Amino acid sequence: MPEQQTPTNAAGLPKVIHCCWFGRGEKSPLIRRCMDTWRAQMPSWQIRVWTEDDFDVNSIPYTAEAYAAKKYAFVSDYARFWILYHLGGVCLCTDVELFKPLDDLLEATPSLMGFELPDTVNPGSIIASPPGSALIGEILRDYAALHFVNPDGSLNKKTIVAYTTEALRRHGFTGGNQMQQVAGFTLYPAEYFSPFEHETQMFLPTANTRSFHHFAATWSPWYRRLRFRCIGLAARVLGRERYLALKKRLLRR
């Protein structure tokens, strides 16, 4: 029998939402809830979860070393680019919650990513592309030259945000949290896919917000995650404006 073709949208983008789950651990209630929103908001799209069983974690030194170190999020960083370069579609981190459908954006701009901060882009929040993207191919070559374990034995924890933003800058990316076209990708302001204020750890949605990245940051040390939780709790208890004003006064001392 001939291989069944993956349906595409009107722009030719394969209607598949990819995500990665390495390490064979149990998915948390948050992750299960987030993935349920994909099914609810994008019912005509296939969801494909990639694991060690269908992605070669030893394909390059970087992923082999990250997997051996049990830093699975860094394996996912490379895998998402490999998947989209070869198959196309949409790739989301498992802790991304969808609030609205993405169909209209993916038809108007089938190659897209979103800002995280005013001068950085985070493909973990969302990246979509037909197969064969020149930019993604370039990023794959960048990763192929990397190691996750440094010569001194420390770990290379430079993030996908940094590597992707550097690649975009080679093609004229200017930052500024403004919609722009770079290397064939439409870059959306943070309010669309990452309406998150890092200073207060608060979710600040707008009418344009389609999704929210919860930044579970499983790769980050526990004490760093605890610090962020404490910041978020303080901002919610005090209120955003009072928290920012108090922080400003304390920094002046």
Residue frames as qw, qx, qy, qz and C-alpha x, y, z in Angstrom:
[[0.000, 0.887, 0.462, 0.000, 0.00, 0.00, 0.00],
 [0.356, 0.581, -0.065, 0.729, 1.26, 3.53, -0.75],
 [0.332, -0.232, -0.525, 0.748, 2.23, 5.59, 2.29],
 [0.050, -0.842, -0.534, -0.055, -0.60, 7.82, 3.45],
 [0.319, 0.443, -0.044, 0.836, 0.18, 11.50, 2.98],
 [0.215, -0.433, -0.537, 0.691, -0.09, 13.90, 5.90],
 [0.140, 0.852, 0.473, 0.175, -2.89, 16.45, 5.37],
 [0.376, 0.003, -0.055, 0.925, -1.76, 20.06, 4.94],
 [0.102, 0.716, 0.413, -0.553, -3.43, 23.40, 5.53],
 [0.506, 0.829, 0.238, -0.028, -4.15, 25.94, 2.79],
 [0.040, 0.910, -0.396, -0.113, -0.55, 27.21, 2.99],
 [0.775, 0.385, -0.499, 0.041, 0.90, 23.72, 2.52],
 [0.132, -0.535, 0.695, -0.463, 1.92, 23.26, 6.16],
 [0.490, -0.102, -0.865, -0.026, 1.60, 19.65, 7.40],
 [0.546, -0.564, -0.031, -0.619, -1.20, 19.52, 9.96],
 [0.812, -0.185, -0.492, 0.255, 0.86, 17.88, 12.68],
 [0.302, -0.852, 0.270, -0.332, 1.68, 19.23, 16.13],
 [0.771, 0.173, -0.525, 0.316, 4.97, 17.68, 17.22],
 [0.410, -0.802, 0.311, -0.303, 6.33, 17.52, 20.75],
 [0.560, 0.368, -0.704, 0.235, 9.20, 15.67, 22.39],
 [0.719, -0.573, 0.192, -0.343, 9.18, 13.52, 25.50],
 [0.640, 0.386, -0.626, 0.223, 12.54, 11.92, 26.27],
 [0.073, -0.414, 0.699, -0.579, 13.61, 10.11, 29.42],
 [0.492, -0.223, -0.818, -0.196, 10.54, 7.87, 29.69],
 [0.012, -0.086, -0.634, 0.769, 9.24, 9.71, 32.74],
 [0.058, 0.640, 0.762, -0.078, 5.60, 10.24, 33.64],
 [0.071, 0.499, 0.233, 0.832, 3.93, 13.38, 32.33],
 [0.040, -0.173, -0.566, 0.805, 2.84, 15.76, 35.07],
 [0.196, 0.677, 0.675, -0.217, -0.80, 16.90, 35.45],
 [0.084, 0.748, -0.078, -0.654, 0.24, 20.30, 34.02],
 [0.024, -0.333, 0.734, 0.592, 1.68, 18.73, 30.87],
 [0.150, 0.336, 0.921, 0.129, -1.32, 16.46, 30.37],
 [0.156, 0.762, 0.458, -0.430, -3.63, 19.44, 30.79],
 [0.048, 0.646, -0.324, -0.689, -1.64, 21.51, 28.28],
 [0.056, -0.113, 0.866, 0.484, -1.68, 18.75, 25.68],
 [0.195, 0.539, 0.808, -0.139, -5.43, 18.37, 26.16],
 [0.180, 0.765, 0.139, -0.602, -5.82, 22.00, 25.07],
 [0.005, -0.369, 0.671, 0.644, -4.07, 21.19, 21.78],
 [0.083, 0.262, 0.938, 0.209, -6.70, 18.57, 21.03],
 [0.109, 0.702, 0.594, -0.378, -9.49, 20.94, 22.04],
 [0.103, 0.779, -0.054, -0.616, -8.26, 23.95, 20.06],
 [0.251, 0.532, -0.637, -0.498, -6.82, 22.12, 17.03],
 [0.776, 0.008, 0.555, -0.299, -9.10, 19.09, 16.59],
 [0.834, 0.540, 0.006, -0.112, -8.24, 18.52, 12.92],
 [0.261, 0.755, -0.591, 0.112, -4.50, 18.35, 13.62],
 [0.907, -0.063, -0.393, 0.138, -2.55, 15.19, 14.38],
 [0.358, -0.830, 0.390, -0.176, -0.48, 15.20, 17.58],
 [0.883, 0.227, -0.364, 0.189, 2.77, 13.28, 17.44],
 [0.540, -0.784, 0.300, -0.058, 4.86, 12.68, 20.55],
 [0.675, 0.537, -0.478, 0.167, 8.50, 11.87, 19.79],
 [0.739, -0.610, 0.281, -0.055, 10.52, 9.65, 22.15],
 [0.283, -0.568, 0.739, 0.224, 13.72, 7.62, 22.13],
 [0.670, 0.182, 0.720, 0.005, 11.81, 5.00, 20.15],
 [0.592, 0.671, 0.405, 0.186, 11.50, 7.13, 17.02],
 [0.208, 0.947, -0.205, 0.137, 14.27, 9.75, 17.30],
 [0.846, 0.113, -0.285, 0.437, 17.96, 8.84, 17.37],
 [0.393, -0.918, 0.004, 0.046, 19.26, 10.59, 20.49],
 [0.670, -0.419, 0.362, 0.494, 22.82, 9.65, 19.42],
 [0.623, 0.697, 0.288, 0.208, 22.53, 11.38, 16.06],
 [0.334, 0.761, -0.236, 0.504, 25.04, 14.11, 17.01],
 [0.485, 0.061, -0.623, 0.611, 27.47, 14.45, 19.95],
 [0.202, -0.278, 0.233, -0.910, 25.40, 17.25, 21.56],
 [0.757, -0.244, -0.135, -0.592, 22.23, 15.15, 21.90],
 [0.811, -0.008, -0.569, 0.135, 24.12, 11.98, 22.87],
 [0.344, 0.146, -0.550, 0.746, 25.88, 13.83, 25.69],
 [0.381, -0.258, 0.151, -0.875, 22.74, 15.65, 26.84],
 [0.835, -0.182, -0.345, -0.388, 20.79, 12.39, 26.93],
 [0.705, 0.032, -0.606, 0.367, 23.56, 10.62, 28.87],
 [0.130, 0.144, -0.450, 0.872, 23.50, 13.51, 31.37],
 [0.071, -0.561, -0.813, 0.135, 19.70, 13.12, 31.65],
 [0.058, 0.470, 0.083, -0.877, 19.20, 16.70, 30.46],
 [0.415, 0.388, 0.795, 0.212, 16.39, 15.73, 28.16],
 [0.230, 0.873, 0.262, -0.342, 15.14, 19.25, 27.41],
 [0.046, -0.708, 0.471, 0.524, 18.38, 19.92, 25.53],
 [0.330, 0.057, 0.881, 0.333, 17.83, 16.79, 23.42],
 [0.305, 0.714, 0.620, -0.117, 14.41, 18.18, 22.58],
 [0.033, 0.808, -0.101, -0.579, 15.96, 21.47, 21.51],
 [0.050, -0.381, 0.736, 0.557, 17.81, 19.81, 18.65],
 [0.273, 0.259, 0.922, 0.087, 15.09, 17.26, 17.92],
 [0.324, 0.733, 0.434, -0.412, 12.43, 19.90, 17.22],
 [0.183, 0.712, -0.369, -0.569, 14.58, 21.43, 14.48],
 [0.120, -0.197, 0.920, 0.318, 15.38, 18.03, 12.97],
 [0.321, 0.441, 0.822, -0.163, 11.70, 17.06, 12.96],
 [0.330, 0.797, 0.221, -0.454, 10.52, 20.26, 11.30],
 [0.054, 0.608, -0.580, -0.540, 13.35, 20.26, 8.76],
 [0.070, -0.093, 0.953, 0.279, 12.49, 16.75, 7.62],
 [0.037, 0.447, 0.893, 0.026, 8.71, 16.61, 8.14],
 [0.108, -0.335, -0.164, -0.922, 7.38, 20.11, 8.73],
 [0.452, -0.606, -0.647, -0.096, 4.46, 21.10, 10.92],
 [0.283, -0.801, 0.140, -0.509, 4.22, 22.81, 14.31],
 [0.650, -0.035, -0.639, 0.409, 6.37, 22.04, 17.34],
 [0.406, -0.756, 0.036, -0.511, 5.37, 22.99, 20.89],
 [0.086, 0.293, -0.809, 0.502, 6.94, 22.41, 24.27],
 [0.380, -0.355, -0.851, -0.070, 4.75, 20.09, 26.30],
 [0.212, -0.519, -0.553, 0.617, 4.07, 22.87, 28.83],
 [0.084, 0.022, -0.249, -0.964, 2.46, 25.18, 26.26],
 [0.241, 0.488, 0.759, -0.358, -1.25, 25.77, 26.83],
 [0.056, 0.250, 0.539, 0.802, -3.44, 26.81, 23.88],
 [0.182, 0.403, 0.513, -0.736, -6.25, 29.27, 24.53],
 [0.571, 0.614, 0.057, -0.542, -7.37, 29.81, 20.93],
 [0.873, 0.314, 0.317, 0.197, -6.95, 27.99, 17.62],
 [0.327, -0.580, 0.385, 0.639, -3.85, 28.76, 15.58],
 [0.632, 0.399, 0.613, 0.255, -5.29, 27.85, 12.17],
 [0.313, 0.934, 0.174, 0.020, -5.62, 31.41, 10.84],
 [0.215, -0.857, 0.413, 0.220, -2.06, 32.36, 11.82],
 [0.586, -0.242, 0.718, 0.288, -0.63, 29.15, 10.38],
 [0.591, 0.588, 0.513, 0.205, -2.40, 29.75, 7.06],
 [0.178, 0.984, -0.001, 0.016, -1.30, 33.38, 6.84],
 [0.062, 0.798, -0.586, 0.126, 2.24, 32.74, 8.11],
 [0.973, -0.061, -0.203, -0.088, 3.12, 29.03, 7.95],
 [0.695, 0.132, -0.388, 0.591, 6.70, 29.70, 9.07],
 [0.263, -0.811, 0.009, -0.522, 6.53, 31.42, 12.43],
 [0.564, -0.153, -0.594, 0.553, 8.09, 31.85, 15.85],
 [0.269, -0.885, -0.272, -0.266, 7.48, 34.28, 18.70],
 [0.134, 0.626, -0.439, 0.631, 9.36, 36.68, 20.92],
 [0.633, -0.428, -0.589, 0.264, 9.98, 35.78, 24.55],
 [0.344, -0.658, -0.156, 0.652, 11.74, 38.99, 25.62],
 [0.292, 0.870, 0.021, -0.396, 12.14, 42.26, 23.68],
 [0.249, 0.741, -0.560, -0.275, 15.30, 40.99, 21.99],
 [0.161, -0.250, 0.954, 0.050, 15.00, 37.20, 22.03],
 [0.727, 0.086, -0.343, -0.589, 12.89, 34.63, 20.19],
 [0.422, -0.257, 0.824, -0.276, 11.85, 31.34, 21.80],
 [0.537, 0.136, -0.660, -0.508, 11.05, 28.46, 19.41],
 [0.104, -0.080, -0.940, 0.315, 10.15, 26.40, 22.49],
 [0.357, 0.326, 0.423, -0.767, 6.94, 28.41, 22.85],
 [0.752, 0.515, 0.375, -0.171, 6.12, 27.69, 19.21],
 [0.040, -0.490, 0.599, 0.633, 7.86, 27.09, 15.91],
 [0.747, 0.444, 0.462, -0.177, 6.10, 26.21, 12.68],
 [0.076, 0.618, -0.556, -0.551, 7.61, 25.51, 9.29],
 [0.907, 0.359, -0.089, -0.202, 7.13, 23.46, 6.14],
 [0.881, -0.223, 0.244, 0.339, 9.95, 20.94, 5.63],
 [0.705, 0.351, 0.187, 0.587, 13.30, 22.05, 4.25],
 [0.101, -0.992, -0.073, 0.008, 13.59, 25.50, 5.85],
 [0.599, 0.557, -0.285, 0.501, 16.98, 27.06, 5.07],
 [0.220, -0.705, 0.376, -0.560, 17.14, 28.72, 8.50],
 [0.871, -0.361, 0.240, -0.231, 16.37, 25.48, 10.32],
 [0.920, 0.279, -0.111, 0.251, 18.99, 23.70, 8.23],
 [0.283, 0.687, -0.357, 0.566, 21.49, 26.34, 9.30],
 [0.527, -0.599, 0.368, -0.478, 20.60, 25.87, 12.97],
 [0.994, -0.083, 0.061, -0.042, 20.97, 22.10, 12.61],
 [0.728, 0.456, -0.256, 0.442, 24.50, 22.62, 11.30],
 [0.112, -0.713, 0.383, -0.576, 25.24, 24.90, 14.25],
 [0.798, -0.420, 0.281, -0.328, 24.15, 22.16, 16.68],
 [0.969, 0.192, -0.111, 0.109, 26.14, 19.50, 14.82],
 [0.493, 0.559, -0.386, 0.544, 29.33, 21.38, 15.73],
 [0.380, -0.658, 0.303, -0.575, 28.45, 21.60, 19.45],
 [0.483, -0.043, -0.834, 0.262, 29.11, 19.48, 22.51],
 [0.544, -0.709, -0.258, -0.368, 26.87, 19.42, 25.57],
 [0.783, -0.545, -0.028, 0.298, 29.74, 18.40, 27.85],
 [0.183, 0.941, -0.278, 0.066, 32.52, 20.96, 27.89],
 [0.652, 0.421, -0.561, 0.290, 36.21, 19.94, 27.98],
 [0.028, -0.403, 0.642, -0.652, 36.34, 20.68, 31.73],
 [0.165, -0.223, -0.949, 0.150, 33.37, 18.39, 32.37],
 [0.237, 0.358, 0.394, -0.812, 30.85, 21.18, 32.95],
 [0.391, 0.504, 0.762, 0.111, 27.61, 21.24, 30.96],
 [0.064, 0.043, 0.330, 0.941, 26.82, 23.56, 28.09],
 [0.093, 0.572, 0.758, -0.299, 23.47, 24.93, 29.21],
 [0.095, 0.242, -0.233, -0.937, 23.21, 27.64, 26.60],
 [0.503, 0.384, 0.647, -0.426, 19.55, 27.64, 25.64],
 [0.428, 0.447, 0.685, 0.385, 17.67, 27.16, 22.42],
 [0.072, 0.949, 0.266, -0.153, 16.58, 30.79, 22.80],
 [0.262, -0.764, 0.353, 0.472, 20.19, 31.99, 22.58],
 [0.449, -0.085, 0.736, 0.499, 21.13, 29.74, 19.65],
 [0.337, 0.649, 0.650, 0.210, 18.02, 30.65, 17.67],
 [0.000, -0.961, -0.123, 0.247, 18.31, 34.37, 18.33],
 [0.352, -0.579, 0.497, 0.542, 21.95, 34.30, 17.22],
 [0.428, 0.207, 0.759, 0.446, 20.98, 32.56, 13.98],
 [0.204, 0.843, 0.495, 0.047, 18.25, 35.13, 13.33],
 [0.180, -0.874, 0.104, 0.439, 20.68, 37.98, 13.95],
 [0.438, -0.225, 0.629, 0.601, 22.86, 36.66, 11.13],
 [0.224, 0.453, 0.718, 0.479, 19.87, 37.38, 8.89],
 [0.014, 0.403, 0.145, 0.903, 19.04, 40.88, 10.09],
 [0.465, -0.643, -0.609, 0.014, 16.93, 40.30, 13.20],
 [0.123, 0.536, -0.166, 0.818, 16.60, 43.60, 15.07],
 [0.233, -0.277, -0.754, 0.548, 14.60, 42.66, 18.17],
 [0.164, -0.090, 0.024, -0.982, 12.21, 45.16, 19.67],
 [0.246, 0.309, 0.845, -0.360, 9.27, 42.77, 20.25],
 [0.459, 0.511, -0.037, -0.726, 7.74, 43.91, 16.95],
 [0.843, 0.314, 0.436, -0.031, 6.33, 41.66, 14.26],
 [0.134, 0.748, -0.497, -0.418, 8.94, 41.20, 11.54],
 [0.946, 0.319, -0.008, -0.049, 10.02, 38.89, 8.73],
 [0.160, -0.741, 0.645, 0.093, 13.46, 37.30, 9.11],
 [0.044, -0.326, 0.926, 0.186, 14.92, 34.46, 7.02],
 [0.395, -0.135, -0.772, -0.480, 11.48, 33.40, 5.82],
 [0.320, -0.423, -0.794, 0.297, 9.92, 33.36, 9.31],
 [0.239, -0.709, -0.155, -0.645, 7.31, 35.70, 10.72],
 [0.373, -0.056, -0.670, 0.640, 8.25, 36.62, 14.28],
 [0.345, -0.718, -0.460, -0.391, 5.24, 37.50, 16.43],
 [0.131, -0.606, 0.383, -0.684, 5.33, 39.81, 19.48],
 [0.109, 0.112, -0.901, 0.406, 5.43, 38.09, 22.87],
 [0.505, 0.048, 0.361, -0.782, 1.76, 38.81, 23.56],
 [0.735, 0.191, -0.417, -0.500, 0.79, 36.11, 21.04],
 [0.861, 0.037, -0.507, -0.003, 2.62, 33.05, 22.39],
 [0.633, -0.105, -0.510, 0.573, 4.54, 34.11, 25.50],
 [0.172, -0.768, -0.084, -0.611, 2.66, 36.84, 27.39],
 [0.795, -0.446, -0.317, 0.263, 4.80, 36.27, 30.45],
 [0.005, 0.905, -0.246, 0.347, 6.48, 38.97, 32.51],
 [0.763, 0.089, -0.525, 0.367, 9.68, 37.43, 33.85],
 [0.081, 0.421, -0.414, 0.803, 10.17, 40.23, 36.38],
 [0.540, -0.235, 0.361, -0.723, 6.96, 39.28, 38.20],
 [0.049, -0.024, 0.997, 0.061, 6.50, 35.71, 36.88],
 [0.436, 0.427, 0.514, -0.603, 2.97, 36.76, 35.89],
 [0.326, 0.351, 0.769, 0.424, 0.80, 35.89, 32.90],
 [0.123, 0.538, 0.124, -0.825, -0.34, 39.09, 31.16],
 [0.416, 0.359, 0.760, 0.347, -2.63, 38.08, 28.28],
 [0.193, 0.357, -0.103, -0.908, -4.04, 40.43, 25.64],
 [0.737, 0.421, 0.196, -0.491, -6.73, 40.08, 22.99],
 [0.570, 0.604, -0.515, -0.215, -4.03, 38.69, 20.67],
 [0.289, -0.448, 0.828, -0.173, -2.88, 35.93, 23.04],
 [0.789, 0.148, -0.459, -0.380, -3.17, 32.43, 21.53],
 [0.875, -0.112, -0.442, 0.164, -1.07, 30.40, 23.95],
 [0.354, -0.840, 0.325, -0.252, 0.94, 30.51, 27.14],
 [0.698, 0.286, -0.598, 0.272, 4.27, 28.84, 27.85],
 [0.700, -0.693, -0.116, -0.125, 4.32, 27.76, 31.49],
 [0.283, 0.709, -0.553, 0.334, 8.13, 27.52, 31.51],
 [0.914, -0.391, -0.078, -0.078, 8.26, 24.37, 33.62],
 [0.188, 0.801, -0.532, 0.201, 12.07, 24.55, 33.09],
 [0.959, -0.278, 0.031, -0.045, 12.70, 20.97, 34.16],
 [0.770, 0.369, -0.209, 0.476, 16.31, 21.44, 33.02],
 [0.011, 0.740, -0.256, 0.622, 16.87, 24.23, 35.56],
 [0.303, 0.070, -0.791, 0.527, 18.21, 23.60, 39.12],
 [0.330, -0.618, -0.714, 0.003, 15.51, 23.21, 41.76],
 [0.307, -0.543, -0.315, 0.715, 16.66, 26.30, 43.68],
 [0.024, -0.073, 0.328, 0.941, 16.29, 28.47, 40.58],
 [0.294, -0.417, -0.712, -0.483, 12.75, 27.19, 40.01],
 [0.392, -0.596, -0.608, 0.347, 11.96, 27.79, 43.70],
 [0.210, -0.321, -0.054, 0.922, 13.23, 31.38, 43.41],
 [0.147, -0.144, -0.505, -0.838, 10.91, 32.02, 40.45],
 [0.382, -0.526, -0.745, -0.151, 7.95, 30.54, 42.33],
 [0.356, -0.535, -0.436, 0.630, 8.65, 32.82, 45.29],
 [0.063, -0.142, 0.188, 0.970, 8.82, 35.86, 43.00],
 [0.272, -0.309, -0.661, -0.627, 5.50, 34.93, 41.42],
 [0.415, -0.563, -0.696, 0.163, 3.87, 34.36, 44.79],
 [0.269, -0.429, -0.246, 0.826, 5.08, 37.72, 46.12],
 [0.054, 0.005, -0.365, -0.929, 3.84, 39.53, 43.01],
 [0.358, -0.424, -0.716, -0.423, 0.40, 37.91, 43.25],
 [0.423, -0.561, -0.605, 0.374, 0.04, 38.54, 46.99],
 [0.225, -0.450, -0.112, 0.857, 1.22, 42.15, 46.84],
 [0.471, 0.816, 0.282, -0.181, -0.23, 42.91, 43.43],
 [0.746, 0.380, 0.164, 0.521, 1.90, 43.60, 40.37],
 [0.160, 0.844, -0.023, 0.512, 2.21, 47.38, 40.80],
 [0.554, -0.789, 0.210, -0.163, 3.00, 47.22, 44.53],
 [0.914, -0.165, 0.218, 0.300, 5.55, 44.44, 43.96],
 [0.632, 0.515, 0.103, 0.571, 7.35, 46.40, 41.21],
 [0.092, -0.890, 0.083, -0.439, 7.33, 49.59, 43.28],
 [0.743, -0.632, 0.222, -0.008, 8.73, 47.74, 46.33],
 [0.882, 0.079, 0.190, 0.425, 11.41, 46.10, 44.21],
 [0.398, 0.733, 0.030, 0.550, 12.40, 49.47, 42.77],
 [0.353, -0.870, 0.169, -0.300, 12.72, 51.01, 46.25],
 [0.868, -0.414, 0.235, 0.139, 14.81, 48.10, 47.51],
 [0.797, 0.325, 0.147, 0.487, 17.18, 48.31, 44.54],
 [0.139, 0.880, -0.053, 0.451, 17.81, 51.99, 45.29],
 [0.632, -0.755, 0.167, -0.052, 19.23, 51.16, 48.71]]
